[in-house]
Amino acid sequence: MNTRARNVFVAFYFIFAVALLASCSNQEKGAAIGETTTVDSKQKDYLTLIISFDTLSSANVKQIVRKEDSLLSRQVNKQQNPFYHYFSGRKFNAEKKRDSAVAEFQQMKGNHPLDEIELLKEYHLLDLELGNGAMVESSLMKRIFGAIESAERSKSKLLYRFYDLLARAFYQNRDDEKSLKYAALYFENHPFKTHSIIKQRYFDISFLLATRLGSFKKMTYYNSQARMLARKVGDSLAIARTYDNEAQIYSAQNLNAKALVCSKIYFNYLKKTNNLNDVAYNNLATAFNLNRQPDSAIYYYKQGIALEQEDPSGKKKQVYYLGLIDAYKMKGDFVKALEASDMAHSIELRNYKAIEAVKVAEMHEKYETEKKDQNILQLKSRNKLNETIIKQQRWTIFLSLLVFLGVLSFFYVIYRQQRLREKNNLLKAENQQLNMEQKVLQAQLNPHFIFNAIANLQGLVASGDTQESVRYLKSFSGLLRGILEQNRKDFIEIEEEVTSLNNYIQLQQMRYAGVFDYKISIDNQLDVNETLIPPMLIQPFVENAIEHGFRNINYKGLLTISFEVAESSLIIKVDDNGSGLTKKADDKQKKQSLAQIILKERFELLFTSRGQNAHFKLIDKKGANETGVLVEITIPIIND
């Protein structure tokens, strides 16, 4: 199954988050909940009732919502009752009247901003705003994070639902790692996490993420577990959904006829139960596409687009247009295929801009948070120092009453001088550390490189090469973000260092097109996720090789970076076949470069002062068959 077809075929996470909760059935629990509805509404624990909806079938939930709405609507002061507006909003949402549902939820009023009613209101408003699975913008992401912070601060029973919202948002923005993290938090904090229905939802979401990761074995395992659990509890919608999953598994095996049969079973069930959605149209259309039936595929793609256009948010997904491209090409209608391609491209650009906006907002928020934390630490340090000075002054005054004025003055002067020397030494050490951090940051962020990088980006944008511009911007933003995140750390994983090196070297390759190639090799004995090294350790030598070694050569340069294990040490080699050390550089060798001085100072602070062996050497490869410079860096092996 090709990559485009697999991406188009995968159902979106938000469908599981809504449809799964709507499909879960539990007869014993349903009976218990049904009995509670006969109790007077003033005596009910509505929050417990609402949370228990997660374990009920769609029919049971709708029945309870209608009954509670009917009971509460008879109250004289119903407008002041937040749960009247809640059940009214749920009723409108079930009837697919989104605007009316939003209006009802907005009328819910709690006693204070952090109480459960206000959090329940915010959850449903955010849930409706997540839309149809399109990209989530930074403003909405910020609201979700704010809601999680409020729920955590008040230790709300609804905290797990906000984790679920954030997992869905990251999934829609194609950040699978963070989506998996918050999905795990959702299940961990769910009050009914041992319930079979909640376990089934775990298997369904795990299948979805396994599909994103392209793991065929995990897809098969999670779908079989979900089907067994669905049959055990008698959940017909969950059973039907496993056929949709099975269609994806068959498609991954290129068994397209079987995939189409399974997809039809799921689609017909949704149609029969009035639960059709635009993703179901897309999946069925894709099955027709893969089975070489373009006319049927085009029909269902267009039906899905039409249903998507009913979404008031106006957000669009490109999967339908990607499928239309293949279908029209299969028919030989390349004009319509081009139109679909243009539409898919415009949606992709818009989504990419939305994702970048979210990332920039996250970086800015992180920077502001770290800045505030630093200010708080400085204030605490000053307060502590002031308290110490006050105590010392009081003690000095007390001693002055007991000791002869001259003797006391003598010892007081000596004492003050000693304190001033200690303070001066402390300030000197802090100043040395700050100067070191400033030098490292200056060495990392070479202004000349940044200006050239931005100029190159402007040139690419002006030339209209959108794809190359996006790739260039992605590498550049990844490099800057990595440097800013690593700047305050003493050690990082080798994998992070390699990522930063790849971003930097790829930018230089785009800047000096065709001038050099590179390769990075890592010893099999090293675990790149466990072994640590100082950040930006290698970049200055890589920069020298590119900027000076490859500048005036008449052949294609080759840069090789390797990580090797020798006894108890880590050997890092930076090897190039450039012009080598020039005479001018030899004359200045005694002075050393700024990068080498900074590296020696870092080794002194991190290793040598602790009795560990760390050093580096530069070798000028002068010979009949060799040119260039070899840098060997030796540091201790440090594991996380």
N, C-alpha and C positions, 0 to 999 in steps of 0.2 A: 504494500500500500504506500503510495508516494506521500511525501511530507504535507503537501497542500491538502490532499484528500483527508489525511489523518487529522490535521488541524481543523478542517471544516466539519469533520464528522463528530468531533468530541462535543458532548453536551456541556453546557455551562454550569458552573458551581451554583449560581443563584437559583437555577431550576431545582436542584436538589434541596437547597435550603428552604424553598417554599413548598414544592410538590411533595417532598418526603414527609414533612410535618403534616401535610394535608392528607397523606395516605395511610399513616400509621393507625392500626386498629388494635384494641385490647378490650375484649368483651367484659372481663371482670372489672377492669378499671372504669370502663364506660358505664357499667351499671352503677358503680359506686358514685360516680360523678352525677349520673342522672338522678340518684336519690338526693344528692345535696341540693338540687335545684328546687326541691319542695320546701326547703327551709326559708324562713323569712329573710329577705335580702339584707336587712340590717345586721343579721347575726352571721353572715357569711364571711369567710376569709377569701375575698375575691382574688387576691394575689396567688394563693395556693391553687385555686381553681384554674386560673389563667396559665400558671406554669404547668399544671397537669395536662393541658391541651396537647403538649408535646407527645404524649403517649396514647392519644386517641385517634380514631379514624376521622376522615373528613366529614362523614355524615354525622357522627356524634358531636363533633365540634360545632357544626352548623346548627344542629338541633339545640344545643345548649345556648349558643349565641342568640338564636331567635327567641328562645324562651326567656332568657334573662332580659333581652331588649324589651319584650312584651311586658314583663313584670315591672321593670324600672320605669317604663313610659307611663305607667299609671300613677306614679308618685306625684304629689302636689309640687314638691320642690325638686323635681328631676333635673332642672337646669343647673342646680348647684351640686348635683351628684356627679363626680368625675367618671364613675363606672357606667352611668347611663350613656355618656358620650363615647366611652370606650366600646361598649357592646354595639352601639349604633354605628360607630366607625367600622367595626369588624363586619357588621352586616352589609354595609355599603361596599366594603372591599370584596366580600364574597360575591356580591352582585356585579363586580368589576366597574363600580362607580368610584373611580380613584379620587376625583376632586371632592366629592361629598364625604368620602372617608377622611381625607386630609382635614377638611373643615371641622368634622366632629372631633378628631383627635386633638386639634389645636384648642378646643374649648375645655379640655381636661385641665383642672387647676389643683395643684397640691398645696400643702401648708408652707413648704420652703423648697428651694431649688434642688435639694439633694434627697427629697423623699421619694418613695417608690412610685408614686403616681406620676411625678414629673419625669422620672426615668423611663417609666412605661410609655408615656406619651412620646418622649424623644426617640425611643427605640422604634416605634411604629412609623413615625415621621421619617426617620433615617431609612428604614426598611423600604418605604415607598419611594424614596428619592434614589435608591440604588439603581432603580430603572430596570432596563431589559438586558443587562449583562454587558453594556458598553463601558468604556473607560471611565474611571471615577476621578473627578477633578480634585485639585488640592484643597479647595474650600470645604468640600464634603468630607474628605479624609480628615481634615482638621477638626470638624465637628464630631466625627466618630471617636477620634483620640480624646477630645474633651469629654465626651460622654463616658468613655472608659475610665478616665481619671476620676470623674465624679462618682461613678459606681464603685470604684475601688476604695475611694475615700470614705464612702458611707457604708461599705461592706454590704452592698445591695444583693438581694437574691437574684436579681436580673443580670448580674455581671456576665454570666456565661453567654447571654444573648448578644451583648455588645462585642464579645470576642468573636462570635459567629459573624456578625456584620463586618468586622475588620478582616476576617479570613476571606469572606466573599469579595470585599473591595480589592484586596491584594490579588486575588485570583483573577478578577476582571482586568486588573492592570498587569497581568502575566508575571507577577512576582511569586512564583510557586513556593520558594523557600519560606517566605514570611506567611504565605497563606497556610502552609502546613503547620507552622508554629502556632498560629492563633486558632486553627482548627483543633489542635491538640489541647490548647487551653480551654476551648469550648467544652470538649468532652470531659476534661478533668474537673471542671467546675459545675457541670450539669448536676442538679439535685437528683435526677433519675438516671445517672450514668450506668447503673447496673441493669436497667430495664432492657428487654430484648429489642424493643423498637429503637431505642437510642443506639444500641449496638449495631443494629442494621444500618442506621444512618452512617455510622462510622465506616462500615464496609463499603457503602456506596461512595462516600467521599474519598476513601482510600483508593477505590477503583478509578475514580476520576483523575486523581493525582498520578496514579500509576500510568494512566493513558497519556497524560502530559509528558511523563518521563520516558514513555516508549517501552515500558517493561511488560512484555507479553505474559511472562509467568505470573507476575503479580496481578495483572488484569484478570487472568483466568481464576486465580485463587480467590480474590476478593469477590468476584461475581458469583462464584459457586457458594461462598459463605453467605452472601446476601440472599441468594435464592433459597437456600436451606432454611434460613431464619424467616424469610417471608412466608414460605409454605408452613412453617411451624406455627406462626401466629395467624395465618389465613389472610394475609394482606394482598388482595388481588392487584392493586396498583403497583405495589412493590415487586410482585412477581412479573408483571408486565414490563416494568422498568428493566428487569434483568435481561429481557429479550433485546432491549435497545443496547444494553451493554454487550450482549452476545453478538449483536450485529457488528459492533466495533471489533470484537475479537476475530470474527470470521473475515472481516475486511482486512485486518492485519495479516491474515494468512492468504489473502487474495482469493478467498472463497466467496466471491461477490454475489452469486445466486442465493446462497444460504444467508448472507448478510441482509439481502433484500427481503427475504421471507421474515426474518426476525424483526426487521425494522417496521414492516407492515403490521405485524402483530401488535407492537407497541403503539403505533400510530392509530390503528383502529380502536384500540382500547381507550386512548385519550379522546378520540372523537365520540365514542359511545358514551363516555362519562362526562362529556362537555368540559374537558380539561386541556384541550389543544392549545399549544403555544407555538411561537414562531420557530423555536429551536427544533421542535418535532418535525415541522415542515422541512427545515434545512436538512435534518438527518435522513429523512426519507428521500428527499431529492438527491442527496449525495449517494445514497444506496443505488438509486436508479442510474446515476452518472457512472458509478463504478461498474454497473452491470450493462453498460453500453446502451442505455435507453434515454437518449438526450431529450426527447420531447416530453416525457413524463418528468424528467428532472427539472426542465425549465418551468413547467407548470407549477410544481411544488415550491421551487425557489421563489417564484413570483408571489405565490400565496403567502409564503413566510415574510417576504418584504412588505406585502400589503398589511399583514397583521402587525408587523413591527412599526409601521407608520402610525398605528393607532396609539402608540405610546406617547403620552403628553410631553415627556422629556425631550423628544425629538432626536435622541441619540440613535446612531446607526452602527451596524456591524458590517464588516467587509466580507464575512464568510459566504454570504449569499452570492455576492458578485464574483468571488473567486470560483465558486461552483458554476456560475453562469458562463464564465470564460471557458471552462473545460467543455461545458455542454454545447455552446455555440461553435467552438472549434471542432468538436466531434461532428457537428452537422455541416461544417464548412462555411458557416455564416461568420466570416471574420470581421465584418463591419460591426455587428452587435457584440462580438467578442471584445473588440477594441473599446466599445462604449462601456461595457462592464468592467474592463480593465481600468479605464480612466476613473470610474466611480470608486473602485476598490482602492486605487492609489490615493485618491483624495481623502478617503476615510482613514487610510493608513497614516497619512501625514498628520491629519487632525489628532488621531489617537496618540501618535508619537509625541506631538507637542504637548498633549495633556499629561502623558507620563513624565516628560522632562520637567513640566511645571510642578508636578507632585514631588519629584526628586529635589528640585531646587528649593521648594518650600521646606522639605524635610531637612536639607542641609542648613538652611537659614535658621530653622527652629533649633536644631542641635547646637549651632554656633552660639545662639543667644542663650541657651540653657547653660552651656559650658562657661560662658562669660559671666552669667549671674552666679554660678557656683564659685568661680574664682573670686568674685567680689565678696561673697559671703565668707569664704575662708580667710581673705585678707582682713575683713572686719573682725572676725573672731580672734585672729592672731594679734591684731592691734589691741583689742580689749584685754586679752590675756596678758600682753606685755604691760599694758597700763596698770592692771591689777597687781602684777609683780612689782612694778616700780612703786606703787602706792604702799604696798606692804613693807618694802625696803625702807622707804622714807619714814614710816611710822616706827619701825624698829630702830632706825638711826636716832630719831628724836628721843625714844625711850632710853637708849644707851647714853645719850648726851646728858641726861639727868643724873646718871650714876657714875660716870667717869669724868675725870678731870678734863676741863675744856681743851687744853692743849693736846693731851694724849688722844682724846676722842677725835679731835680735828685731824691729827696725824693719821690715825687708822682709817678715818673716814675718807681722807684723800687717797690713801693706798687702795682702799676698797673700791672707790669710784673709778680709779684708774684701771684696776683689774677688770671691772665690769665693762668699762669702755673698750678695753682691748678685746674682751670676749665678743662684745657686740660688733666691734670692727672686723674681727675674724669671721663672725657669722655673716655679716653683710658682704664681706669680700668673697666668701664661699658662694653665697647666693648670687652675687654679681657675676662670678665666674660661670656658674651654671646657666644664668640667663644669657650671658654672652655666647656660651656654647650652643644653646638652643637657637639663638639668633643666627649664628654662623651656619648651623646645619640647615635652617630654613632658607637662608639666603643661597646656600649652595644648591638646595633642592629646587628653589624657584628662580632659575636663571632668567632675569628680565629680558635678556636678548632672545632667549629661546621662546618665551611667552609672546613677545611682540611678533616674532617671525611666525609663530603658530597661528596667532590671530590673523595676521596678514594673509597667510596661506588659506585660512578658512574663508576670509573675505573674497579671495580670488576664486575659490571653488564655488561659492554662492553666486558671485557675479557671472561665472561661466555657465550657470544653469545646471551643473552636474549635481542634482539633488542627492542621488544615492551616495556618491563619494563624499558630499558635504556632510550627510548624516553619519556616515562611517567615521569621518574625521572628527566631527563634533563628539561622537560617542567615545572615541579613544581619548580625546583631549579632556572631556569632563570626567572620565574615569580616572585619568592620571591626577588631575587636580584634587578630586575628592579623596583619592587614596593618600596623597601627600598630606592633606589637611587632617585626615583621620589618624594617620600614623605619627604625626609630628610630636604628640605628647606621650608617645609610648617609647619605652626603652627597647622592647623586643616585639617582633611580629613573626607570624608563621612564614615559612619559606614560600608557601602558596601565594600569600599576599604580596611578597616581594617580587615573585615571578610575574604576577598580574600587573604590577606597576611597571616592571621592565618591559613587558609586552606592549603596554599602552604607549610608553615613551618611545620605544624603538620603532613601532608602527607609525607614530607621528613623524619621526625622523625619516623613515622610508618614504612616506608621502611627500615630505619636504625635499628629500634628495632622491627623486625617483630613479630607480635603476642603478644607483651608485653602489649599493652593498646588499648582501643577504646576511641573515643571522640564524643561529639555532641555539636552543637552550636544552642542556641535558642534565638529568638528575639521577644520582646513584640509586639503584633499586633498594639499597639498604636504608635509605632515608624515607621517613614518613613526612611528607610536606605539610600535613595538617598538625603534626606534633612537634617538629623541630623548629626552634626559634633562632632568629638572627636579628641584629640591630636594623632598624628600617633605613631604606635608602643607602645601604652600605655599598652597593655596586654601581649605582647610577653615575657618580662622578667619573669613574673610569670608562664606563660605556660612552659617556658624553665626549671624553677626550679622544677615544678611538674614532668616533664618528666625525667630530668637528675638526680634528687635526690629522688623524691617521689616514682618513679616506679623502681628504680634501683635494690633494694634488697628485692623484695616482691615475695612471692610464689603463687600469684594469679594474675588474669588479672586485670590491672588497668583500671579505667574509669575517663576521664577528661571531665568536664562539664563547658561550658562557656555560660553565659546568659546575656542578655541586658534587663533591666526592667525599667519601669517608676514609680517613687514614688514621688507624689506631683509635685514639679517643678524640680526634680533632676533625673539624669540618674544613675541607680545602675548597675554596672558591677560586676559579680561574677565569680571567677575562682575556681572551686571546684574539688578536687581529692580525691581518696581513697587510697593514697599511705602510706608510712611509717610515715608521719608527720614530725614535727620538732624534730630533734635529740638533744641529750644533748649537743653535741659539738656546734650545732647551737644556743642553748639557752645561752651558755656561752658567745657567741659573739653577742648576741642580742643588747647589748648596742651600739656596734660599727655600727650596721646596715649593710645591704648589699649595694653594689655599686648601684644596681638597685633601691633600696628604696630611697637612697640619691638623685639620679638623679630625681626620680619621684617627691619627695618633692620640689626640686628646680624648676622643671617644673611647678608644681602647684602654686608655689610662683610667678613665672613670668607671668603665663597665667591667674590665677584666684584670688589667695589670695591678690595680690597687687592691684587688682581692686575691692576688697570688695565682691568677690564671694566665696561661700563655696565649697571647694574641699578637700577631704581627702581619705585615704584608711586605712584598718586594716587587719591584718593577724590573723586568728583564728585556733589554733591547736585543731582539733577535737579528743580529747582523751575521750574515753568512752567504754562501754562494746560492743556496736554494731557499732561504728564508728571509722574510722581512716582517716588520711590525713590532708590536710590543706585547709581552705576556705579563699579566699582573696575577700574582698568587697571594691570596688572603687566607690566613690560618686563624681560626677561632675555635674555642671549645664547643663541643656539642651540647646544646641546651634543649631539653625536652619540656613540653608544656606540663 
